[in-house]
Amino acid sequence: MPRTAALHLLDAVINHKLLLDDALVQTPSFGKLEQRDRALAQQITRTVLRHLGEINFIISSFLDKPMGKKGVGALNVMRIGLAQLLMLEIADHAALDTAVDLCRGGDLAPYRKLVNAILRRAQREGAALLATQDAAQLNTPAWLWQSWVTAYGEDTARAIADQHLIEAPLDITPKGDLAEWADELKAELMPTGTLRLYGHKGAITELPGFAEGAWWIQDIAASLPARLLGDVRDLDVIDLCAAPGGKTMELAAAGARVTAVDRSEKRLKRVAENLKRTHLQAKLITADALEWRPDFLADAVLLDAPCSATGTARRHPDVIQLKQPGDVAKLAALQGRLLRAAIEMVRPGGLIVFCTCSLQPEEGAAQIHALLKDNDLVRLDPLQPSEAGTLTEIVTADGFLRTLPCHLGAQGGMDGFFAARLRRR
């Protein structure tokens, strides 16, 4: 049953701190479902994670006392029921009946009456209670909310958080003619030169062009950093931390001789599979970029560094629920070391593009300012607004690329990305 799978997925994410993408692979009850039921299980799980602050507020408001450690499973049953009652277009009776059914046996049985009582009260009073609350702030962990208010101002922080509550559309990067594939896929041509498909619910593998490798899935913001290298035809380009391979495919499709490096053999196999499907070529190397050095100096290096990924919450609502402030500091330190390693791989006059899918300043502009302060081997090659086409708001006064989830908000938004272009002296 899809709701049983959703219960197991939430347990993996909320109680065992597993990323949802990993939980989807490791949860047997999800893997056994048909495609339609998988979609429902994912929809319920993602909705709970998007609205976790609101849902927890309802539960705590209606409970006489905290549930305790033994009640964590029942809490997740309540969360599943509340997501269906208050956030999804699912019949009330279905939400109520299936939640009670989840409590028919085992450790959940003692909580059956309580779950039913909380959900029925929420059916009557929940929407009115939520209307009195600040949903954007309630659904965002306090430390993240404050960091975004400090970095971008409260209005923008609110716009970011609001965008996180909306299911992201499907973004596609084609190899061939954009207009032709826009027509074939019934997709919208975006200002980024990629395609956007709204409301797609089926298997991606069933879409026209997938089997023949005509395109790949890639958020429109993620498609931008590789373009900052300009014309890469016949250039030697190193793609560091390359998995899952979207930027590798971009560079290969543009005619570069690509060396893709990633420390994870498993993730690099996925890059190989994507390259095979899209009939593109790159040299794949399993190595730690901190230690590996090429036997040549590249014309350019693209470093998509490991980061907190707080810019991806539209697609990965689990991320902002799992990350902690200490994670950002540790990752920022790693990014600094990787950036300095990347500089050693580029010829004089060559380019380095550093990017992260994070909204945190420590993983963006602060990283570049710190580098330029104590490293005279590179200089900033600032982006010009003209390079962004009609999206001039994504180029900062310092010449960095900074996309936010609320950019193109009326069209579904985009991931939060930072990128800077450096030139080797």
C-alpha positions in Angstrom: 0.0 0.0 0.0 1.3 3.5 -0.8 0.6 4.9 2.6 2.5 2.0 4.3 5.4 2.9 2.0 5.1 6.6 2.9 5.2 5.6 6.6 8.4 3.7 6.1 9.9 6.5 4.0 9.1 9.1 6.7 10.6 6.8 9.4 13.8 6.6 7.3 14.1 10.3 6.8 12.7 11.9 10.0 13.8 9.2 12.5 16.9 7.7 10.9 18.1 10.9 9.1 18.4 9.2 5.7 18.1 11.3 2.5 14.9 10.7 0.8 16.6 9.7 -2.5 18.5 7.0 -0.5 15.3 5.9 1.3 13.5 5.4 -2.0 16.1 2.9 -3.0 16.4 1.2 0.4 12.8 0.8 1.4 11.4 -2.6 0.3 7.7 -1.6 0.7 8.2 1.3 -1.8 10.2 -0.8 -4.3 7.3 -3.4 -4.5 4.7 -0.8 -5.6 3.4 -0.2 -9.1 4.2 3.1 -10.7 0.9 4.8 -9.8 1.2 3.8 -6.1 4.8 4.9 -6.1 3.8 8.3 -7.3 1.2 8.6 -4.5 3.7 7.4 -1.8 6.2 10.0 -3.0 3.6 12.7 -3.2 2.4 12.1 0.4 6.0 11.8 1.7 7.2 15.0 0.0 4.1 16.9 1.1 4.7 16.0 4.7 8.3 17.1 4.4 7.4 20.4 2.7 4.8 21.2 5.3 6.5 19.6 8.3 6.4 22.8 10.4 2.7 23.3 9.9 1.9 19.7 10.4 3.9 19.5 13.6 2.3 22.7 14.9 -1.2 21.1 14.4 -0.2 18.0 16.2 1.4 19.8 19.2 -1.6 22.1 19.4 -4.0 19.2 19.6 -2.0 16.8 21.9 -2.4 17.1 25.6 1.2 15.9 26.1 4.2 14.9 23.9 4.1 11.4 22.4 7.5 10.2 23.7 10.0 8.0 21.9 7.5 5.1 21.6 5.1 7.2 19.7 7.3 8.3 16.8 5.6 5.8 14.5 2.1 7.2 15.4 3.4 10.7 14.9 4.3 9.8 11.3 0.8 8.3 10.8 -0.7 11.6 12.0 1.6 13.5 9.6 0.5 11.3 6.7 -3.2 11.9 7.6 -2.8 15.6 8.0 -0.9 16.1 4.7 -3.9 14.4 3.0 -6.6 16.3 4.9 -5.1 19.7 4.7 -2.6 19.9 1.8 -3.6 17.3 -0.8 -6.8 16.9 -2.8 -7.6 13.5 -1.3 -11.0 12.7 0.1 -11.3 13.1 3.9 -12.7 9.7 4.4 -9.8 8.1 2.5 -7.3 10.1 4.6 -9.0 9.1 7.9 -9.7 5.5 7.1 -6.3 4.7 5.8 -4.6 6.4 8.8 -6.6 4.3 11.2 -5.8 1.2 9.1 -2.1 1.8 9.6 -2.6 1.5 13.3 -4.4 -1.9 13.3 -1.6 -3.9 14.5 1.9 -4.0 16.1 3.4 -1.1 18.0 0.9 1.3 16.4 -2.2 -0.4 17.7 -2.3 1.4 21.1 -2.3 4.8 19.3 -5.3 4.0 17.0 -7.9 6.0 18.9 -5.5 8.9 19.5 -4.6 9.1 15.8 -8.3 9.0 14.9 -9.2 11.8 17.4 -6.3 14.1 16.3 -7.2 13.7 12.6 -10.9 14.3 13.1 -10.2 17.4 15.1 -7.8 18.6 12.4 -10.6 17.9 9.9 -12.8 20.4 11.7 -10.3 23.0 13.0 -7.0 22.5 11.2 -7.4 24.8 8.2 -8.6 27.7 10.4 -5.7 27.2 12.8 -3.1 27.2 10.0 -4.6 30.4 8.6 -3.4 32.2 11.7 0.2 31.0 11.2 3.2 32.2 9.1 3.6 29.1 6.9 6.8 30.3 5.2 8.6 30.7 8.5 6.9 27.7 10.3 8.1 25.3 7.6 11.7 26.5 7.6 14.1 25.5 10.3 14.8 28.6 12.5 18.6 28.7 11.7 18.0 28.6 8.0 15.3 31.2 8.1 17.5 33.6 10.0 20.4 33.0 7.7 18.3 33.8 4.6 16.8 36.9 6.2 20.3 38.1 7.0 21.6 37.3 3.5 18.7 38.3 1.3 16.2 40.3 3.5 12.9 39.1 4.9 10.8 39.6 1.8 13.2 37.4 -0.3 13.5 34.8 2.5 9.7 34.5 2.5 9.6 34.2 -1.3 12.2 31.4 -1.1 10.3 29.6 1.6 7.0 30.0 -0.3 8.5 28.5 -3.4 9.6 25.4 -1.4 5.9 24.5 -0.9 5.3 24.1 -4.6 6.1 20.9 -6.4 8.9 21.7 -8.9 8.2 21.1 -12.6 10.4 18.9 -14.8 13.4 20.6 -16.4 15.0 19.1 -19.5 18.3 19.8 -21.3 18.1 18.6 -25.0 21.1 17.9 -27.2 19.3 18.9 -30.3 17.0 21.5 -31.6 15.2 23.3 -28.7 12.1 24.2 -30.6 11.7 20.7 -32.0 11.9 19.1 -28.6 9.6 21.7 -27.0 7.0 20.7 -29.6 7.6 17.0 -29.2 7.5 17.1 -25.4 4.8 19.8 -25.2 7.2 21.8 -23.0 7.9 25.4 -22.4 11.1 27.0 -23.8 12.8 28.7 -20.8 15.0 31.8 -20.9 17.9 29.6 -19.9 17.8 27.7 -23.2 16.3 24.6 -21.6 12.8 23.1 -21.5 10.2 22.9 -18.8 7.5 20.3 -18.5 4.6 21.0 -16.2 2.4 18.5 -14.3 4.2 15.4 -15.5 3.3 12.4 -13.3 4.4 9.4 -15.2 7.7 7.6 -15.6 10.4 9.9 -17.1 11.7 6.9 -19.1 8.4 6.9 -21.1 8.8 10.4 -22.4 9.7 10.8 -26.1 13.4 11.0 -26.6 14.5 9.4 -23.4 15.4 6.0 -24.8 17.3 7.4 -27.7 19.3 9.8 -25.4 18.1 13.0 -26.9 18.0 14.9 -23.5 18.6 14.6 -19.8 16.9 15.9 -16.6 18.6 19.0 -15.1 17.2 21.9 -13.2 17.5 25.1 -15.2 19.8 26.7 -12.5 22.1 23.7 -12.6 22.4 24.1 -16.4 24.0 27.6 -16.0 27.5 27.1 -14.4 28.9 25.1 -17.3 27.9 27.9 -19.7 30.1 30.3 -17.9 33.1 28.6 -19.5 32.0 30.0 -22.9 32.8 28.1 -26.1 34.5 24.8 -25.0 34.7 23.1 -28.3 38.0 21.2 -28.6 39.1 22.3 -25.1 40.3 20.1 -22.3 37.9 20.5 -19.5 38.0 18.8 -16.1 34.6 18.3 -14.3 35.3 17.8 -10.6 32.8 16.2 -8.3 31.0 15.3 -11.5 28.2 12.9 -10.5 25.4 12.5 -11.4 26.7 14.0 -14.7 24.5 16.7 -15.9 27.3 19.2 -16.4 29.6 16.5 -17.8 26.9 15.9 -20.5 26.6 19.6 -21.1 30.3 20.0 -21.7 30.6 16.9 -23.9 27.6 18.0 -26.0 29.3 21.3 -26.5 32.3 19.6 -27.9 34.8 19.6 -25.0 37.2 16.8 -24.2 35.9 16.1 -20.8 37.6 14.4 -17.9 35.0 13.7 -15.2 36.3 13.1 -11.7 34.3 11.8 -8.7 35.4 10.0 -5.5 32.3 7.7 -5.6 32.7 4.7 -7.9 28.9 4.0 -7.5 27.9 7.6 -8.5 30.4 7.6 -11.4 28.7 4.5 -12.7 25.6 6.5 -13.0 27.5 9.1 -15.0 28.7 6.3 -17.3 25.1 5.1 -17.8 23.9 8.7 -18.6 26.8 9.2 -21.1 26.0 5.8 -22.8 22.3 6.7 -23.1 23.0 10.1 -24.5 25.8 8.9 -26.8 28.3 11.3 -25.4 31.9 10.7 -24.4 34.0 11.6 -21.4 37.0 10.1 -19.6 35.8 9.0 -16.1 38.2 8.8 -13.2 37.3 7.6 -9.7 39.5 9.7 -7.4 39.5 12.2 -4.6 39.9 15.6 -6.2 41.9 16.8 -3.2 44.6 14.2 -4.0 44.2 13.6 -7.7 46.1 15.7 -10.3 45.9 15.3 -14.1 49.0 14.7 -16.2 48.1 17.8 -18.2 47.0 21.4 -17.5 43.4 21.8 -18.5 41.9 24.7 -20.4 39.2 24.9 -17.8 37.9 23.3 -14.6 34.3 23.1 -13.4 34.0 22.4 -9.7 30.5 21.7 -8.5 31.6 21.3 -4.9 29.9 19.2 -2.2 27.6 21.5 -0.3 24.6 21.7 2.0 22.3 21.7 -1.0 19.9 24.1 0.7 19.1 25.5 -2.8 17.4 22.3 -3.9 14.5 22.1 -1.4 12.0 22.5 -4.2 12.9 19.1 -5.4 14.4 17.7 -2.2 12.3 18.9 0.7 14.1 16.5 3.1 17.3 18.5 2.7 16.4 21.5 4.8 14.9 19.2 7.5 18.1 17.2 7.8 20.9 19.8 7.6 22.3 21.4 10.6 24.4 24.6 11.0 27.6 22.6 11.7 27.2 20.9 8.3 27.6 24.2 6.5 30.9 25.0 8.3 32.4 21.6 7.6 31.4 21.7 3.9 32.6 25.2 3.5 36.1 24.2 4.7 36.1 21.3 2.2 35.0 23.6 -0.6 37.9 25.9 0.1 40.4 23.0 -0.2 38.8 21.7 -3.4 38.9 25.2 -4.9 42.6 25.5 -4.3 43.2 22.1 -5.7 41.3 23.0 -8.9 43.6 26.0 -9.4 46.5 23.6 -9.7 44.9 21.8 -12.6 44.5 24.8 -15.0 46.9 26.3 -17.4 47.8 30.0 -17.1 45.0 32.0 -18.7 42.5 29.1 -18.2 39.2 29.3 -16.4 37.8 27.9 -13.2 34.1 27.9 -12.4 33.2 27.2 -8.8 29.6 26.4 -8.0 27.3 25.1 -5.3 23.6 24.4 -5.1 23.4 26.2 -1.7 21.7 29.3 -0.5 24.2 29.8 2.3 26.7 32.7 1.8 29.5 30.7 3.5 29.3 28.3 0.5 29.1 31.1 -2.1 30.5 34.6 -2.2 32.3 34.3 1.1 34.3 31.3 -0.3 35.5 33.4 -3.3 36.3 36.5 -1.2 38.4 34.4 1.1 40.2 32.8 -1.8 41.1 36.1 -3.5 42.3 37.6 -0.3 45.1 35.0 0.1 45.7 33.6 -3.4 47.3 35.6 -6.2 47.2 32.7 -8.7 43.7 33.7 -9.9 41.6 36.7 -10.4 37.9 37.1 -10.6 36.5 37.1 -14.1 33.2 38.8 -13.3 30.0 37.8 -15.1 28.3 40.5 -17.2 24.6 41.0 -17.0 24.4 40.4 -20.8 25.6 36.8 -20.2 22.3 36.1 -18.4 20.1 37.2 -21.2 16.7 38.3 -19.8 17.6 36.9 -16.4 19.8 39.8 -15.4 18.7 39.5 -11.7 20.8 36.4 -11.3 24.1 38.4 -11.8 25.2 40.1 -8.6 27.0 43.5 -8.3 30.2 41.5 -7.7 29.9 39.6 -10.9 28.8 36.3 -9.4 25.9 34.1 -10.5 23.3 33.8 -7.7 20.0 32.1 -8.5 17.2 31.8 -6.0 14.2 29.4 -5.8 11.9 32.4 -6.3 13.5 33.5 -9.5 11.0 32.8 -12.3 8.6 32.0 -9.5 5.5 32.4 -11.6 6.9 29.7 -13.9 7.8 27.2 -11.1 11.1 28.8 -9.8 14.5 27.3 -10.0 17.1 25.8 -7.7 19.3 28.1 -5.6 22.8 28.1 -7.1 26.0 30.2 -6.7 28.7 30.3 -9.3 31.9 32.4 -9.7 34.3 32.4 -12.7 38.0 32.8 -12.0 40.9 33.1 -14.5 44.4 31.6 -13.8 47.1 34.2 -14.0 
